[in-house]
């Protein structure tokens, strides 16, 4: 009789489904929260990406009509290595078969510093849309000589580039920990790792290049 009761109790235990829904919930909860928080944070990511692209375009448009953000850019196109007398001041820098009519100053670049008036004007427009934690040092300005722009003795007209670099996007939700839980891994790349120890993910670099218009030469306004 006791054996019968023991077997009956064991079969009852096997058929008992109390708490099954709780186990199932625990199994899917991490995945559900991962999807939910992913929608929230990657929605934020998309917002920052789109608005940052627009802001960089605006920053470049401002930079081409303002004094240089970097020191060392010449105000005028000086004579280069060309020693002939055929072309004088007022001649286009680019001449067929002639090199070095205007001095090539290469590329002059620097990171943003709000002590510079041009950077101080541009940075608030970028700061409003960049991910939290971004600084003016995440913005690089470059001024590149182009012989197809300008003339000998005239204002230096470089190609102006405004570039975002080394920007980090940080999650506001525990997305990395949930990814670890859902995938059963020890470390999520969303929270940094051996190759990239900083938290969050690296924001894509983006840049806009435009020919300078006047760099505020002759314009006191």
N, CA, C and O of each residue as an XYZ file, in Angstrom:
884
protein
N       0.832     -1.217      0.000
C       0.000      0.000      0.000
C       0.863      1.262      0.000
O       0.542      2.237     -0.680
N       1.946      1.241      0.757
C       2.811      2.435      0.848
C       3.501      2.710     -0.476
O       3.700      3.857     -0.877
N       3.868      1.594     -1.156
C       4.512      1.764     -2.459
C       3.551      2.413     -3.441
O       3.928      3.285     -4.224
N       2.298      1.967     -3.381
C       1.285      2.542     -4.281
C       1.121      4.033     -4.031
O       1.062      4.841     -4.958
N       1.050      4.369     -2.748
C       0.894      5.795     -2.428
C       2.116      6.605     -2.853
O       1.974      7.737     -3.316
N       3.319      6.038     -2.702
C       4.522      6.745     -3.105
C       4.525      6.969     -4.621
O       4.836      8.064     -5.090
N       4.179      5.935     -5.378
C       4.143      6.087     -6.833
C       3.070      7.078     -7.256
O       3.270      7.867     -8.179
N       1.932      7.032     -6.577
C       0.847      7.957     -6.903
C       1.254      9.385     -6.631
O       0.949     10.279     -7.421
N       1.946      9.617     -5.513
C       2.403     10.968     -5.186
C       3.438     11.466     -6.178
O       3.466     12.652     -6.508
N       4.295     10.561     -6.658
C       5.318     10.936     -7.619
C       4.706     11.338     -8.955
O       5.114     12.312     -9.587
N       3.674     10.523     -9.376
C       2.992     10.855    -10.632
C       2.244     12.179    -10.511
O       2.191     12.964    -11.457
N       1.670     12.416     -9.337
C       0.975     13.698     -9.116
C       1.954     14.866     -9.209
O       1.639     15.923     -9.755
N       3.155     14.645     -8.658
C       4.187     15.690     -8.712
C       4.590     15.992    -10.157
O       4.788     17.149    -10.531
N       4.710     14.923    -10.967
C       5.098     15.118    -12.358
C       4.030     15.855    -13.145
O       4.334     16.621    -14.060
N       2.763     15.616    -12.778
C       1.673     16.286    -13.501
C       1.395     17.692    -12.978
O       0.656     18.448    -13.609
N       1.959     18.041    -11.868
C       1.700     19.344    -11.247
C       2.342     20.447    -12.092
O       3.561     20.450    -12.260
N       1.564     21.369    -12.620
C       2.063     22.459    -13.463
C       2.051     23.806    -12.743
O       2.194     24.852    -13.376
N       1.884     23.779    -11.440
C       1.903     25.023    -10.686
C       3.288     25.678    -10.814
O       4.313     25.016    -10.650
N       3.302     26.946    -11.100
C       4.567     27.682    -11.241
C       5.186     27.600    -12.619
O       6.220     28.221    -12.863
N       4.573     26.838    -13.543
C       5.154     26.710    -14.883
C       5.191     28.050    -15.610
O       6.155     28.364    -16.308
N       4.136     28.829    -15.439
C       4.097     30.130    -16.115
C       5.184     31.059    -15.601
O       5.712     31.880    -16.350
N       5.520     30.928    -14.308
C       6.579     31.761    -13.743
C       7.932     31.401    -14.344
O       8.749     32.276    -14.632
N       8.159     30.104    -14.527
C       9.400     29.652    -15.151
C       9.486     30.154    -16.592
O      10.536     30.620    -17.034
N       8.371     30.054    -17.320
C       8.354     30.521    -18.704
C       8.593     32.024    -18.782
O       9.291     32.514    -19.671
N       7.996     32.749    -17.826
C       8.197     34.207    -17.798
C       9.660     34.541    -17.569
O      10.207     35.431    -18.220
N      10.291     33.834    -16.651
C      11.704     34.087    -16.370
C      12.562     33.825    -17.593
O      13.573     34.495    -17.807
N      12.157     32.844    -18.399
C      12.937     32.492    -19.590
C      12.837     33.558    -20.675
O      13.810     33.803    -21.388
N      11.685     34.190    -20.811
C      11.483     35.142    -21.913
C      11.614     36.596    -21.474
O      11.683     37.494    -22.314
N      11.649     36.838    -20.148
C      11.659     38.222    -19.681
C      12.905     38.964    -20.138
O      12.820     40.106    -20.590
N      14.068     38.318    -20.021
C      15.314     38.979    -20.423
C      15.284     39.346    -21.906
O      15.703     40.436    -22.296
N      14.781     38.418    -22.729
C      14.707     38.695    -24.172
C      13.716     39.814    -24.457
O      13.974     40.671    -25.302
N      12.581     39.811    -23.756
C      11.572     40.852    -23.952
C      12.139     42.223    -23.575
O      11.968     43.193    -24.313
N      12.812     42.301    -22.424
C      13.383     43.575    -21.989
C      14.507     44.020    -22.918
O      14.682     45.215    -23.158
N      15.264     43.064    -23.438
C      16.327     43.394    -24.387
C      15.748     44.070    -25.622
O      16.289     45.068    -26.098
N      14.646     43.529    -26.142
C      14.001     44.123    -27.318
C      13.428     45.498    -26.982
O      13.583     46.442    -27.756
N      12.766     45.610    -25.831
C      12.158     46.879    -25.429
C      13.204     47.965    -25.248
O      13.072     49.058    -25.799
N      14.244     47.667    -24.476
C      15.283     48.664    -24.227
C      16.087     48.954    -25.492
O      16.588     50.061    -25.683
N      16.202     47.930    -26.361
C      16.886     48.154    -27.633
C      16.144     49.170    -28.487
O      16.761     50.030    -29.115
N      14.817     49.072    -28.510
C      14.016     50.039    -29.261
C      14.209     51.447    -28.711
O      14.301     52.410    -29.473
N      14.268     51.564    -27.390
C      14.432     52.881    -26.766
C      15.798     53.466    -27.104
O      15.892     54.592    -27.595
N      16.861     52.697    -26.839
C      18.204     53.246    -27.003
C      18.605     53.410    -28.462
O      19.263     54.389    -28.813
N      18.222     52.477    -29.309
C      18.584     52.638    -30.713
C      17.708     53.684    -31.401
O      18.082     54.221    -32.444
N      16.551     53.971    -30.823
C      15.779     55.129    -31.279
C      16.525     56.416    -30.966
O      16.581     57.330    -31.788
N      17.102     56.478    -29.760
C      17.927     57.635    -29.383
C      19.146     57.738    -30.298
O      19.531     58.826    -30.727
N      19.744     56.579    -30.588
C      20.924     56.555    -31.450
C      20.599     57.119    -32.833
O      21.351     57.930    -33.374
N      19.475     56.682    -33.399
C      19.077     57.160    -34.730
C      18.818     58.664    -34.710
O      19.182     59.374    -35.647
N      18.188     59.146    -33.637
C      17.933     60.584    -33.518
C      19.245     61.365    -33.522
O      19.393     62.334    -34.267
N      20.197     60.940    -32.688
C      21.479     61.644    -32.617
C      22.219     61.581    -33.953
O      22.853     62.555    -34.360
N      22.141     60.440    -34.631
C      22.864     60.288    -35.895
C      22.331     61.251    -36.957
O      23.104     61.950    -37.613
N      21.017     61.283    -37.121
C      20.409     62.128    -38.154
C      20.623     63.610    -37.847
O      21.011     64.379    -38.726
N      20.369     64.008    -36.601
C      20.514     65.427    -36.256
C      21.971     65.852    -36.267
O      22.268     67.005    -36.579
N      22.894     64.947    -35.932
C      24.318     65.287    -35.968
C      24.781     65.520    -37.398
O      25.575     66.424    -37.656
N      24.288     64.707    -38.330
C      24.638     64.912    -39.736
C      24.225     66.303    -40.201
O      24.995     66.998    -40.864
N      23.011     66.701    -39.852
C      22.523     68.026    -40.240
C      23.344     69.121    -39.571
O      23.649     70.142    -40.187
N      23.700     68.901    -38.299
C      24.453     69.908    -37.568
C      25.861     70.069    -38.135
O      26.386     71.182    -38.167
N      26.479     68.981    -38.582
C      27.819     69.071    -39.175
C      27.761     69.847    -40.487
O      28.667     70.624    -40.787
N      26.709     69.643    -41.267
C      26.549     70.434    -42.496
C      26.439     71.922    -42.160
O      27.055     72.759    -42.820
N      25.658     72.245    -41.140
C      25.512     73.642    -40.739
C      26.837     74.188    -40.231
O      27.198     75.326    -40.531
N      27.566     73.381    -39.460
C      28.859     73.825    -38.937
C      29.824     74.148    -40.072
O      30.556     75.135    -40.001
N      29.831     73.322    -41.116
C      30.710     73.580    -42.255
C      30.301     74.851    -42.983
O      31.157     75.621    -43.418
N      28.996     75.077    -43.117
C      28.527     76.291    -43.783
C      28.952     77.544    -43.009
O      29.253     78.577    -43.609
N      28.974     77.449    -41.687
C      29.425     78.582    -40.884
C      30.939     78.750    -41.016
O      31.436     79.867    -41.159
N      31.671     77.626    -40.967
C      33.135     77.683    -40.976
C      33.698     78.309    -42.246
O      34.742     78.959    -42.201
N      33.015     78.122    -43.388
C      33.577     78.641    -44.647
C      33.429     80.146    -44.781
O      34.025     80.740    -45.679
N      32.648     80.781    -43.912
C      32.482     82.239    -44.001
C      32.907     82.924    -42.705
O      32.511     84.058    -42.438
N      33.713     82.232    -41.904
C      34.213     82.800    -40.659
C      35.729     82.702    -40.631
O      36.301     81.921    -41.391
N      36.390     83.464    -39.788
C      37.847     83.329    -39.651
C      38.211     81.896    -39.284
O      37.406     81.193    -38.674
N      39.408     81.456    -39.645
C      39.782     80.057    -39.415
C      39.692     79.657    -37.940
O      39.975     80.447    -37.040
N      39.290     78.407    -37.728
C      39.272     77.854    -36.379
C      40.662     77.406    -35.953
O      40.893     77.150    -34.771
N      41.592     77.307    -36.901
C      42.963     76.871    -36.632
C      43.938     78.012    -36.893
O      43.741     78.825    -37.796
N      44.982     78.055    -36.093
C      46.020     79.061    -36.293
C      46.953     78.618    -37.415
O      47.101     77.424    -37.677
N      47.577     79.583    -38.069
C      48.596     79.275    -39.059
C      48.152     79.324    -40.502
O      48.980     79.160    -41.398
N      46.880     79.544    -40.760
C      46.411     79.615    -42.147
C      46.753     80.983    -42.719
O      46.384     82.001    -42.132
N      47.458     81.032    -43.868
C      47.791     82.340    -44.456
C      46.535     83.072    -44.923
O      45.552     82.447    -45.321
N      46.578     84.378    -44.870
C      45.428     85.157    -45.325
C      45.391     85.279    -46.838
O      44.316     85.388    -47.427
N      46.553     85.261    -47.470
C      46.602     85.431    -48.926
C      47.435     84.320    -49.557
O      48.202     83.641    -48.875
N      47.277     84.146    -50.862
C      48.053     83.164    -51.614
C      49.399     83.762    -52.014
O      49.480     84.600    -52.911
N      50.442     83.319    -51.339
C      51.784     83.799    -51.660
C      52.330     83.049    -52.874
O      51.833     81.982    -53.232
N      53.365     83.624    -53.505
C      53.979     82.957    -54.658
C      54.685     81.690    -54.181
O      55.322     81.674    -53.128
N      54.559     80.629    -54.978
C      55.172     79.359    -54.624
C      56.533     79.192    -55.254
O      57.315     80.140    -55.322
N      56.821     77.976    -55.721
C      58.142     77.649    -56.261
C      58.327     78.116    -57.707
O      59.442     78.084    -58.228
N      57.269     78.538    -58.341
C      57.364     78.983    -59.739
C      58.197     80.261    -59.829
O      57.926     81.230    -59.119
N      59.213     80.266    -60.703
C      60.123     81.403    -60.812
C      59.981     82.172    -62.119
O      60.684     83.155    -62.355
N      59.058     81.710    -62.969
C      58.879     82.403    -64.238
C      58.222     83.766    -64.061
O      57.773     84.114    -62.969
N      58.173     84.523    -65.135
C      57.588     85.867    -65.095
C      56.322     85.967    -65.934
O      55.744     87.044    -66.077
N      55.892     84.818    -66.494
C      54.722     84.846    -67.370
C      53.449     85.173    -66.606
O      52.553     85.842    -67.123
N      53.379     84.694    -65.367
C      52.171     84.906    -64.565
C      52.498     85.809    -63.388
O      53.472     85.588    -62.668
N      51.678     86.819    -63.205
C      51.895     87.771    -62.121
C      50.725     87.716    -61.147
O      49.828     86.882    -61.274
N      50.752     88.607    -60.186
C      49.679     88.648    -59.199
C      48.331     88.890    -59.891
O      48.214     89.718    -60.794
N      47.356     88.166    -59.451
C      46.034     88.217    -60.074
C      45.765     87.025    -60.957
O      44.628     86.813    -61.380
N      46.817     86.217    -61.254
C      46.645     85.016    -62.078
C      46.073     83.884    -61.236
O      46.400     83.752    -60.056
N      45.222     83.074    -61.845
C      44.682     81.916    -61.144
C      45.813     81.009    -60.689
O      46.806     80.837    -61.396
N      45.658     80.434    -59.514
C      46.698     79.542    -58.980
C      46.921     78.335    -59.878
O      48.049     77.856    -59.995
N      45.877     77.839    -60.508
C      46.020     76.679    -61.389
C      46.221     77.154    -62.816
O      45.357     77.814    -63.395
N      47.369     76.811    -63.372
C      47.688     77.125    -64.762
C      48.163     75.856    -65.448
O      48.936     75.087    -64.876
N      47.702     75.635    -66.668
C      48.071     74.434    -67.416
C      49.583     74.348    -67.583
O      50.213     75.279    -68.085
N      50.155     73.237    -67.163
C      51.591     73.017    -67.332
C      52.453     73.745    -66.319
O      53.680     73.663    -66.386
N      51.839     74.455    -65.383
C      52.598     75.224    -64.388
C      52.268     74.688    -62.992
O      51.101     74.497    -62.652
N      53.280     74.455    -62.213
C      53.089     74.057    -60.821
C      53.794     75.048    -59.914
O      54.814     75.634    -60.276
N      53.237     75.220    -58.742
C      53.894     76.062    -57.747
C      53.698     77.546    -57.947
O      54.462     78.347    -57.410
N      52.682     77.932    -58.715
C      52.454     79.369    -58.871
C      52.057     79.975    -57.520
O      52.562     81.028    -57.131
N      51.159     79.308    -56.822
C      50.790     79.738    -55.480
C      51.402     78.774    -54.464
O      51.496     77.573    -54.714
N      51.803     79.299    -53.352
C      52.432     78.489    -52.310
C      51.432     77.486    -51.741
O      50.322     77.847    -51.351
N      51.852     76.206    -51.702
C      50.999     75.131    -51.171
C      51.251     74.996    -49.672
O      52.315     74.540    -49.254
N      50.273     75.394    -48.870
C      50.435     75.307    -47.422
C      49.906     73.987    -46.859
O      49.832     73.812    -45.643
N      49.537     73.056    -47.751
C      49.120     71.730    -47.312
C      47.792     71.752    -46.578
O      46.854     72.435    -46.989
N      47.720     71.002    -45.493
C      46.515     70.946    -44.667
C      46.847     71.406    -43.260
O      47.760     70.885    -42.620
N      46.109     72.370    -42.797
C      46.250     72.869    -41.434
C      45.016     72.433    -40.670
O      43.895     72.780    -41.041
N      45.221     71.667    -39.595
C      44.077     71.130    -38.859
C      44.250     71.342    -37.363
O      45.350     71.593    -36.872
N      43.136     71.236    -36.655
C      43.137     71.392    -35.202
C      41.818     70.856    -34.657
O      40.845     70.696    -35.393
N      41.804     70.583    -33.362
C      40.550     70.200    -32.707
C      39.882     71.464    -32.182
O      40.528     72.496    -32.003
N      38.584     71.366    -31.939
C      37.826     72.528    -31.514
C      38.258     73.064    -30.161
O      38.572     72.307    -29.243
N      38.266     74.384    -30.059
C      38.577     75.079    -28.813
C      37.689     76.313    -28.770
O      37.812     77.197    -29.618
N      36.807     76.378    -27.800
C      35.837     77.476    -27.753
C      36.476     78.824    -27.450
O      35.787     79.844    -27.451
N      37.782     78.847    -27.190
C      38.471     80.133    -27.078
C      38.530     80.822    -28.438
O      38.700     82.038    -28.526
N      38.388     80.022    -29.498
C      38.336     80.572    -30.848
C      36.906     81.011    -31.148
O      35.977     80.230    -30.942
N      36.701     82.246    -31.629
C      35.324     82.736    -31.859
C      34.517     81.887    -32.830
O      33.312     81.716    -32.643
N      35.162     81.353    -33.867
C      34.434     80.526    -34.828
C      33.953     79.232    -34.181
O      32.813     78.818    -34.393
N      34.810     78.596    -33.399
C      34.417     77.372    -32.696
C      33.335     77.690    -31.669
O      32.390     76.920    -31.497
N      33.477     78.835    -30.981
C      32.476     79.222    -29.977
C      31.104     79.435    -30.612
O      30.082     79.211    -29.963
N      31.072     79.862    -31.866
C      29.799     80.039    -32.565
C      29.225     78.709    -33.032
O      28.009     78.512    -33.018
N      30.096     77.800    -33.443
C      29.651     76.530    -34.001
C      29.264     75.519    -32.920
O      28.280     74.795    -33.072
N      30.027     75.468    -31.840
C      29.857     74.393    -30.863
C      28.448     74.289    -30.275
O      27.954     73.168    -30.153
N      27.767     75.377    -29.901
C      26.418     75.211    -29.333
C      25.457     74.482    -30.275
O      24.570     73.764    -29.815
N      25.623     74.658    -31.571
C      24.755     73.980    -32.533
C      25.025     72.470    -32.556
O      24.111     71.669    -32.748
N      26.284     72.101    -32.359
C      26.624     70.681    -32.308
C      26.288     70.077    -30.952
O      25.768     68.964    -30.868
N      26.584     70.809    -29.908
C      26.362     70.317    -28.547
C      24.898     69.971    -28.306
O      24.589     69.066    -27.531
N      24.006     70.687    -28.965
C      22.568     70.470    -28.748
C      22.092     69.120    -29.266
O      21.056     68.627    -28.821
N      22.827     68.508    -30.199
C      22.343     67.266    -30.821
C      23.300     66.090    -30.669
O      22.911     64.950    -30.925
N      24.538     66.336    -30.261
C      25.491     65.242    -30.097
C      25.162     64.420    -28.851
O      24.506     64.926    -27.941
N      25.607     63.159    -28.795
C      25.396     62.350    -27.595
C      26.009     63.019    -26.368
O      26.985     63.763    -26.475
N      25.426     62.747    -25.207
C      25.927     63.315    -23.967
C      27.397     62.949    -23.757
O      27.838     61.846    -24.081
N      28.131     63.900    -23.211
C      29.543     63.664    -22.958
C      30.453     64.160    -24.058
O      31.673     64.136    -23.893
N      29.908     64.608    -25.174
C      30.730     65.131    -26.266
C      31.304     66.493    -25.876
O      30.688     67.247    -25.122
N      32.484     66.794    -26.395
C      33.151     68.062    -26.101
C      33.635     68.693    -27.400
O      33.629     68.029    -28.437
N      34.055     69.959    -27.373
C      34.591     70.585    -28.585
C      35.787     69.826    -29.163
O      36.060     69.923    -30.359
N      36.506     69.066    -28.318
C      37.654     68.302    -28.805
C      37.235     67.135    -29.699
O      38.076     66.521    -30.356
N      35.949     66.833    -29.724
C      35.450     65.802    -30.639
C      35.205     66.349    -32.045
O      34.781     65.616    -32.939
N      35.475     67.636    -32.233
C      35.287     68.265    -33.547
C      36.655     68.663    -34.094
O      37.410     69.371    -33.427
N      36.973     68.218    -35.289
C      38.238     68.581    -35.928
C      37.959     69.464    -37.133
O      37.063     69.192    -37.932
N      38.749     70.531    -37.247
C      38.671     71.441    -38.379
C      39.931     71.274    -39.225
O      41.027     71.130    -38.685
N      39.778     71.292    -40.540
C      40.928     71.176    -41.438
C      40.767     72.158    -42.598
O      39.674     72.337    -43.134
N      41.886     72.792    -42.972
C      41.919     73.758    -44.075
C      42.988     73.277    -45.053
O      44.178     73.277    -44.739
N      42.547     72.868    -46.243
C      43.434     72.229    -47.218
C      43.596     73.089    -48.462
O      42.615     73.555    -49.041
N      44.843     73.294    -48.865
C      45.128     74.078    -50.064
C      44.600     73.365    -51.302
O      44.727     72.147    -51.429
N      44.006     74.131    -52.214
C      43.532     73.611    -53.495
C      43.874     74.641    -54.557
O      43.361     75.759    -54.542
N      44.749     74.252    -55.481
C      45.216     75.219    -56.483
C      44.113     75.659    -57.442
O      44.278     76.641    -58.165
N      43.005     74.951    -57.454
C      41.910     75.357    -58.331
C      41.078     76.479    -57.717
O      40.171     77.007    -58.359
N      41.385     76.836    -56.489
C      40.656     77.903    -55.816
C      41.586     79.092    -55.563
O      42.707     78.924    -55.083
N      41.119     80.259    -55.883
C      41.878     81.465    -55.575
C      42.867     81.862    -56.659
O      43.030     81.180    -57.672
N      43.517     82.984    -56.409
C      44.497     83.523    -57.365
C      45.694     84.066    -56.608
O      45.616     84.342    -55.411
N      46.801     84.215    -57.317
C      48.042     84.667    -56.712
C      47.865     86.061    -56.124
O      47.461     86.992    -56.822
N      48.167     86.198    -54.846
C      48.024     87.472    -54.157
C      46.644     87.701    -53.581
O      46.434     88.642    -52.816
N      45.698     86.843    -53.945
C      44.333     87.004    -53.442
C      44.126     86.264    -52.129
O      45.048     85.609    -51.643
N      42.935     86.355    -51.545
C      42.651     85.670    -50.282
C      42.835     84.157    -50.415
O      42.474     83.566    -51.432
N      43.400     83.541    -49.378
C      43.534     82.091    -49.358
C      42.141     81.462    -49.302
O      41.330     81.804    -48.441
N      41.876     80.544    -50.224
C      40.557     79.910    -50.306
C      40.759     78.390    -50.209
O      40.834     77.715    -51.236
N      40.846     77.861    -49.020
C      41.070     76.419    -48.864
C      39.772     75.620    -48.937
O      38.677     76.181    -48.985
N      39.921     74.314    -48.944
C      38.799     73.418    -48.709
C      38.666     73.272    -47.197
O      39.617     72.882    -46.519
N      37.494     73.584    -46.675
C      37.266     73.544    -45.229
C      36.514     72.253    -44.881
O      35.481     71.943    -45.475
N      37.044     71.519    -43.923
C      36.418     70.272    -43.477
C      36.093     70.354    -41.997
O      36.933     70.738    -41.183
N      34.870     69.992    -41.658
C      34.463     69.860    -40.263
C      34.142     68.384    -40.043
O      33.322     67.804    -40.754
N      34.799     67.784    -39.048
C      34.665     66.346    -38.829
C      34.377     66.035    -37.360
O      34.989     66.606    -36.457
N      33.439     65.126    -37.143
C      33.215     64.589    -35.801
C      34.100     63.369    -35.636
O      34.191     62.537    -36.539
N      34.760     63.256    -34.478
C      35.644     62.115    -34.259
C      35.595     61.680    -32.792
O      35.427     62.496    -31.886
N      35.745     60.385    -32.592
C      35.846     59.802    -31.242
C      34.662     60.135    -30.333
O      34.827     60.292    -29.123
N      33.486     60.239    -30.913
C      32.279     60.487    -30.113
C      31.760     59.144    -29.608
O      31.742     58.167    -30.356
N      31.337     59.089    -28.343
C      30.780     57.872    -27.761
C      29.279     58.033    -27.551
O      28.804     59.101    -27.165
N      28.544     56.961    -27.811
C      27.120     56.947    -27.525
C      26.893     55.988    -26.364
O      27.208     54.802    -26.462
N      26.350     56.498    -25.270
C      26.114     55.686    -24.078
C      24.629     55.367    -23.935
O      23.775     56.216    -24.190
N      24.333     54.147    -23.528
C      22.963     53.702    -23.338
C      22.424     54.192    -21.994
O      23.155     54.251    -21.005
N      21.144     54.539    -21.971
C      20.516     54.952    -20.716
C      19.832     53.770    -20.037
O      19.425     53.866    -18.879
N      19.705     52.655    -20.755
C      19.096     51.453    -20.196
C      20.191     50.414    -19.974
O      21.261     50.516    -20.573
N      19.942     49.412    -19.120
C      20.949     48.351    -18.893
C      20.990     47.360    -20.048
O      20.866     46.151    -19.851
N      21.166     47.887    -21.250
C      21.070     47.055    -22.447
C      22.189     46.019    -22.500
O      21.969     44.869    -22.879
N      23.394     46.444    -22.113
C      24.519     45.522    -22.156
C      24.344     44.334    -21.230
O      24.603     43.195    -21.618
N      23.903     44.598    -20.001
C      23.694     43.510    -19.045
C      22.590     42.566    -19.507
O      22.685     41.351    -19.329
N      21.542     43.135    -20.100
C      20.461     42.288    -20.605
C      20.934     41.438    -21.777
O      20.513     40.291    -21.929
N      21.816     42.007    -22.610
C      22.364     41.240    -23.731
C      23.192     40.067    -23.212
O      23.130     38.964    -23.756
N      23.964     40.314    -22.158
C      24.730     39.229    -21.552
C      23.809     38.132    -21.041
O      24.065     36.948    -21.256
N      22.720     38.534    -20.353
C      21.788     37.569    -19.780
C      21.063     36.783    -20.853
O      20.921     35.564    -20.759
N      20.597     37.505    -21.892
C      19.825     36.844    -22.944
C      20.688     35.915    -23.788
O      20.230     34.861    -24.230
N      21.961     36.318    -24.014
C      22.834     35.513    -24.876
C      23.690     34.549    -24.086
O      24.362     33.692    -24.659
N      23.668     34.690    -22.754
C      24.438     33.775    -21.922
C      25.928     33.986    -22.022
O      26.696     33.044    -21.826
N      26.369     35.225    -22.330
C      27.790     35.529    -22.446
C      28.261     36.265    -21.211
O      27.464     36.829    -20.461
N      29.561     36.250    -21.010
C      30.108     36.890    -19.814
C      30.247     38.385    -19.955
O      30.068     39.119    -18.983
N      30.565     38.852    -21.154
C      30.782     40.290    -21.361
C      30.139     40.712    -22.660
O      30.343     40.074    -23.693
N      29.373     41.771    -22.620
C      28.735     42.294    -23.829
C      29.566     43.419    -24.404
O      30.091     44.252    -23.665
N      29.691     43.446    -25.736
C      30.428     44.529    -26.391
C      29.738     45.863    -26.205
O      30.351     46.910    -26.417
N      28.462     45.846    -25.810
C      27.747     47.090    -25.577
C      28.265     47.808    -24.338
O      28.071     49.016    -24.200
N      28.912     47.091    -23.447
C      29.443     47.682    -22.227
C      30.954     47.815    -22.288
O      31.599     47.989    -21.254
N      31.528     47.738    -23.475
C      32.975     47.803    -23.609
C      33.568     46.411    -23.518
O      32.906     45.478    -23.061
N      34.779     46.269    -23.939
C      35.435     44.969    -23.904
C      36.938     45.148    -23.955
O      37.454     46.241    -23.721
N      37.633     44.070    -24.261
C      39.099     44.115    -24.298
C      39.588     45.064    -25.371
O      40.512     45.844    -25.141
N      38.968     45.005    -26.557
C      39.407     45.849    -27.667
C      38.939     47.291    -27.519
O      39.590     48.210    -28.017
N      37.837     47.491    -26.849
C      37.264     48.821    -26.691
C      36.707     48.930    -25.276
O      35.513     48.718    -25.066
N      37.557     49.259    -24.301
C      37.143     49.179    -22.896
C      36.159     50.249    -22.452
O      35.556     50.116    -21.388
N      35.979     51.307    -23.237
C      35.069     52.360    -22.816
C      33.622     51.882    -22.933
O      33.301     51.099    -23.827
N      32.744     52.348    -22.032
C      31.331     51.939    -22.107
C      30.643     52.529    -23.322
O      31.122     53.496    -23.913
N      29.506     51.934    -23.691
C      28.761     52.417    -24.848
C      29.393     51.947    -26.142
O      30.183     51.003    -26.152
N      29.042     52.607    -27.230
C      29.581     52.260    -28.542
C      30.116     53.518    -29.214
O      29.691     54.635    -28.917
N      31.053     53.308    -30.122
C      31.656     54.438    -30.828
C      30.676     54.983    -31.861
O      30.129     54.230    -32.667
N      30.460     56.286    -31.833
C      29.586     56.952    -32.787
C      30.330     57.065    -34.113
O      31.521     57.375    -34.107
N      29.675     56.826    -35.253
C      30.374     56.898    -36.544
C      30.965     58.287    -36.784
O      30.346     59.306    -36.475
N      32.172     58.303    -37.341
C      32.758     59.583    -37.740
C      31.975     60.124    -38.934
O      31.500     59.362    -39.776
N      31.851     61.419    -38.993
C      31.178     62.053    -40.124
C      31.845     63.388    -40.397
O      32.278     64.075    -39.472
N      31.927     63.747    -41.646
C      32.592     65.000    -42.001
C      31.920     65.624    -43.217
O      31.273     64.952    -44.020
N      32.098     66.928    -43.315
C      31.588     67.690    -44.463
C      32.705     68.617    -44.928
O      33.314     69.313    -44.115
N      32.978     68.632    -46.232
C      34.005     69.504    -46.807
C      33.373     70.440    -47.820
O      32.593     70.020    -48.675
N      33.724     71.716    -47.712
C      33.215     72.732    -48.625
C      34.344     73.715    -48.956
O      35.233     73.929    -48.133
N      34.314     74.312    -50.152
C      35.300     75.354    -50.449
C      34.983     76.618    -49.662
O      33.827     77.028    -49.562
N      36.004     77.217    -49.116
C      35.799     78.455    -48.370
C      35.249     79.530    -49.293
O      35.535     79.548    -50.490
N      34.461     80.419    -48.723
C      33.909     81.522    -49.519
C      34.773     82.769    -49.342
O      35.305     83.300    -50.316
N      34.911     83.231    -48.113
C      35.823     84.366    -47.916
C      36.532     84.340    -46.573
O      37.388     85.183    -46.305
N      36.179     83.369    -45.719
C      36.767     83.286    -44.386
C      36.730     84.637    -43.694
O      37.626     84.982    -42.925
N      35.684     85.392    -43.978
C      35.429     86.695    -43.351
C      36.420     87.768    -43.776
O      36.461     88.836    -43.165
N      37.233     87.509    -44.826
C      38.167     88.524    -45.284
C      37.392     89.709    -45.865
O      36.521     89.533    -46.717
N      37.702     90.865    -45.415
C      37.047     92.059    -45.919
C      35.654     92.256    -45.398
O      34.938     93.144    -45.860
N      35.245     91.432    -44.426
C      33.903     91.559    -43.874
C      34.008     91.713    -42.376
O      34.322     90.750    -41.676
N      33.757     92.877    -41.883
C      33.856     93.146    -40.466
C      32.574     92.807    -39.739
O      32.541     92.861    -38.509
N      31.493     92.451    -40.472
C      30.217     92.163    -39.832
C      30.132     90.748    -39.354
O      29.114     90.348    -38.790
